[in-house]
Amino acid sequence: MNAKRSLLDTALTHFAREGYEGASLQKIAEDVGIKKPSIYAHFKGKDDLFLCSLKNALKEEKRRIVRYFFSRRNLPLEKSLFEMLEFLQEEYTRSSESKFVLRMSFFPPSALYDEVMELILPFIDSMERRVIQLMEQVQAEGSVTICDPEDAAVAYMTLTDGILVEMVYGGVASSKRRLKAAWPIFWAGVQASK
């Protein structure tokens, strides 16, 4: 593995675990097996390393989500969307990229707020567009009647936010409990009466 890739992977782990403020370039360099000044051969500084790590994590998260939806394209919409939330819960517990992206989505470093949001918001928008497309597709097929596909997708994203914030604040068990309670109400609410 090249030094730049190793730095990005190691930095991501540190940023995911300790946040921007808590991560130390010295410790990152030590974990990679280089001296701290060697970081500057690849990155302008901590901000640059952080933002590059976030860009890479977002690319990986987007790939995972696309793969998830593709692998479940034949499932009923309700099952696919519910399992997506379970998938995101699992990813948070086992993936540094997921943990990093989630924490930075809700708690970006104040000094880099604008730069982080320029990366995060298009990611969230693309996920919402994907959910809208799914809702419109099942609506067109007639397999499920959705009250309004766009509103239903926005409601789904809002539910997703709540479940994921609970992952950060309350932990996995609390997040799973909230998902179990909220899902039937959400699903009943987005279906149009026939």
Backbone torsions as a table, in degrees:
resi	resn	phi	psi	omega
1	MET	NA	137.3	-179.1
2	ASN	-76.1	164.2	-174.4
3	ALA	-62.8	-40.9	-178.7
4	LYS	-64.3	-44.7	178.9
5	ARG	-63.0	-41.8	179.2
6	SER	-63.5	-40.6	177.5
7	LEU	-62.9	-45.1	-179.8
8	LEU	-61.8	-46.0	-179.2
9	ASP	-64.1	-43.7	-179.0
10	THR	-68.9	-42.5	179.2
11	ALA	-61.6	-41.9	179.7
12	LEU	-57.3	-44.2	179.1
13	THR	-61.6	-43.9	179.2
14	HIS	-66.0	-45.2	-179.6
15	PHE	-65.3	-38.1	178.8
16	ALA	-64.8	-39.6	-176.1
17	ARG	-82.5	-41.2	-169.8
18	GLU	-113.0	-5.1	-176.2
19	GLY	76.3	173.6	-178.9
20	TYR	-62.8	-49.6	-175.9
21	GLU	-64.6	-37.5	-175.9
22	GLY	-80.8	-21.8	-178.7
23	ALA	-72.8	137.9	-177.5
24	SER	-114.8	128.0	176.1
25	LEU	-59.9	-35.2	179.0
26	GLN	-61.1	-46.9	-179.7
27	LYS	-67.9	-38.3	177.4
28	ILE	-60.9	-47.5	179.3
29	ALA	-60.0	-44.0	179.3
30	GLU	-60.3	-43.8	-179.6
31	ASP	-65.2	-30.3	178.0
32	VAL	-80.3	-23.0	-179.1
33	GLY	90.9	29.5	178.0
34	ILE	-128.9	171.3	174.6
35	LYS	-85.2	149.4	-178.2
36	LYS	-52.8	-43.6	-180.0
37	PRO	-60.3	-22.2	178.9
38	SER	-66.7	-22.6	177.3
39	ILE	-58.6	-37.2	-174.8
40	TYR	-71.9	-8.2	173.0
41	ALA	-75.0	-19.1	-176.7
42	HIS	-115.9	-28.4	-176.2
43	PHE	-136.8	149.9	-177.9
44	LYS	-68.6	-26.1	-178.0
45	GLY	169.0	-166.0	-177.2
46	LYS	-62.7	-41.7	179.8
47	ASP	-59.9	-46.2	-179.2
48	ASP	-63.5	-44.4	178.4
49	LEU	-62.0	-42.9	179.3
50	PHE	-61.7	-50.8	-177.2
51	LEU	-65.9	-37.4	176.1
52	CYS	-66.0	-39.0	176.9
53	SER	-63.2	-41.4	179.5
54	LEU	-66.4	-43.2	177.4
55	LYS	-57.2	-46.5	179.7
56	ASN	-64.3	-40.7	179.6
57	ALA	-64.9	-39.9	178.8
58	LEU	-65.6	-40.1	176.7
59	LYS	-60.5	-44.1	-179.4
60	GLU	-66.8	-41.5	178.3
61	GLU	-62.7	-42.8	179.0
62	LYS	-61.9	-42.2	177.4
63	ARG	-59.9	-44.0	-179.5
64	ARG	-62.7	-42.6	-178.4
65	ILE	-68.0	-42.6	177.5
66	VAL	-61.4	-45.3	178.1
67	ARG	-60.8	-41.2	179.6
68	TYR	-57.9	-55.0	-177.3
69	PHE	-63.4	-37.6	179.0
70	PHE	-64.3	-42.7	-177.9
71	SER	-68.9	-17.3	-178.4
72	ARG	-117.1	22.5	-176.2
73	ARG	-62.6	-20.6	-178.9
74	ASN	-97.3	-1.0	178.4
75	LEU	-79.1	155.7	171.7
76	PRO	-60.2	148.5	-176.2
77	LEU	-55.5	-46.0	-178.1
78	GLU	-56.8	-46.6	-178.8
79	LYS	-65.9	-43.5	-179.4
80	SER	-61.3	-46.1	-178.6
81	LEU	-69.9	-41.0	178.2
82	PHE	-62.7	-47.1	-179.1
83	GLU	-66.5	-25.3	175.3
84	MET	-63.1	-41.3	178.0
85	LEU	-65.6	-39.8	175.4
86	GLU	-64.1	-40.4	177.8
87	PHE	-60.0	-44.6	179.3
88	LEU	-64.1	-37.0	176.3
89	GLN	-62.9	-45.7	179.4
90	GLU	-63.5	-43.8	-179.6
91	GLU	-58.9	-40.1	-179.5
92	TYR	-61.0	-35.8	-177.4
93	THR	-80.2	-21.9	-174.6
94	ARG	-119.4	-7.4	-174.5
95	SER	-121.1	123.4	176.2
96	SER	-62.1	-37.0	179.5
97	GLU	-62.0	-46.3	-179.4
98	SER	-63.2	-45.1	179.7
99	LYS	-61.7	-44.0	-179.9
100	PHE	-62.9	-50.1	-179.3
101	VAL	-60.9	-44.9	-178.5
102	LEU	-62.7	-49.1	-178.7
103	ARG	-63.4	-39.4	-179.6
104	MET	-73.7	-24.8	176.1
105	SER	-64.9	-38.5	-176.6
106	PHE	-99.1	-27.6	-175.8
107	PHE	-133.6	64.0	179.6
108	PRO	-69.9	152.4	176.2
109	PRO	-62.3	134.8	-175.1
110	SER	-60.0	-34.9	-179.1
111	ALA	-68.2	-22.2	-177.9
112	LEU	-118.7	19.1	-173.9
113	TYR	-51.9	-52.7	-176.5
114	ASP	-62.2	-43.0	-179.3
115	GLU	-65.1	-39.7	179.4
116	VAL	-66.8	-45.0	-179.2
117	MET	-65.1	-31.8	175.4
118	GLU	-62.7	-24.8	177.3
119	LEU	-91.5	-41.8	-173.9
120	ILE	-72.7	-45.8	-173.5
121	LEU	-61.0	-43.1	175.5
122	PRO	-62.2	-34.2	176.8
123	PHE	-61.9	-48.6	179.9
124	ILE	-65.2	-42.1	178.3
125	ASP	-60.5	-39.5	-179.6
126	SER	-67.4	-35.9	177.4
127	MET	-66.8	-41.7	178.4
128	GLU	-63.2	-42.2	177.8
129	ARG	-60.1	-39.4	178.9
130	ARG	-63.1	-41.9	179.3
131	VAL	-67.6	-40.3	176.5
132	ILE	-58.7	-45.6	179.7
133	GLN	-59.3	-43.1	178.3
134	LEU	-62.1	-44.9	-179.4
135	MET	-63.4	-43.3	179.1
136	GLU	-65.0	-37.0	180.0
137	GLN	-64.2	-48.4	-179.7
138	VAL	-68.5	-30.9	175.9
139	GLN	-62.7	-46.4	-179.1
140	ALA	-65.8	-36.9	179.6
141	GLU	-72.7	-22.3	-178.8
142	GLY	81.4	8.6	-178.9
143	SER	-73.2	-30.1	176.4
144	VAL	-143.2	141.3	175.7
145	THR	-101.2	114.7	-178.8
146	ILE	-98.4	137.2	-177.7
147	CYS	-55.9	-52.2	175.0
148	ASP	-153.5	112.2	-174.1
149	PRO	-54.5	-40.3	-178.6
150	GLU	-69.2	-45.4	177.5
151	ASP	-63.2	-39.4	179.4
152	ALA	-63.7	-39.0	178.2
153	ALA	-66.8	-40.7	177.7
154	VAL	-63.8	-41.6	177.4
155	ALA	-62.6	-39.5	178.3
156	TYR	-63.2	-43.1	179.3
157	MET	-65.1	-35.3	177.5
158	THR	-66.8	-42.7	175.6
159	LEU	-61.6	-43.3	178.2
160	THR	-57.7	-46.1	178.1
161	ASP	-56.4	-47.2	-178.5
162	GLY	-62.8	-42.2	180.0
163	ILE	-65.2	-41.8	-177.7
164	LEU	-73.5	-36.4	175.2
165	VAL	-61.9	-39.8	178.2
166	GLU	-63.6	-32.7	175.5
167	MET	-58.3	-43.4	-177.4
168	VAL	-71.1	-47.4	-174.6
169	TYR	-84.3	-42.4	-171.8
170	GLY	-106.3	-14.3	-179.9
171	GLY	94.2	177.4	-173.5
172	VAL	-63.7	-49.0	-175.5
173	ALA	-60.5	-44.0	179.7
174	SER	-65.9	-40.0	178.3
175	SER	-63.7	-42.4	178.9
176	LYS	-65.1	-38.6	178.7
177	ARG	-63.3	-42.8	179.5
178	ARG	-66.8	-40.2	178.1
179	LEU	-62.2	-45.1	-179.6
180	LYS	-60.1	-38.9	-179.0
181	ALA	-75.9	-38.8	-172.9
182	ALA	-82.4	-30.6	-172.3
183	TRP	-58.4	-50.8	-177.5
184	PRO	-60.8	-34.1	179.7
185	ILE	-70.6	-43.3	176.9
186	PHE	-59.5	-51.3	-174.2
187	TRP	-63.8	-40.2	177.6
188	ALA	-64.0	-35.2	-177.0
189	GLY	-74.3	-28.8	-176.9
190	VAL	-87.5	-15.0	179.0
191	GLN	-81.4	133.8	179.2
192	ALA	-79.5	146.1	175.2
193	SER	-70.7	140.4	179.6
194	LYS	-93.4	NA	NA
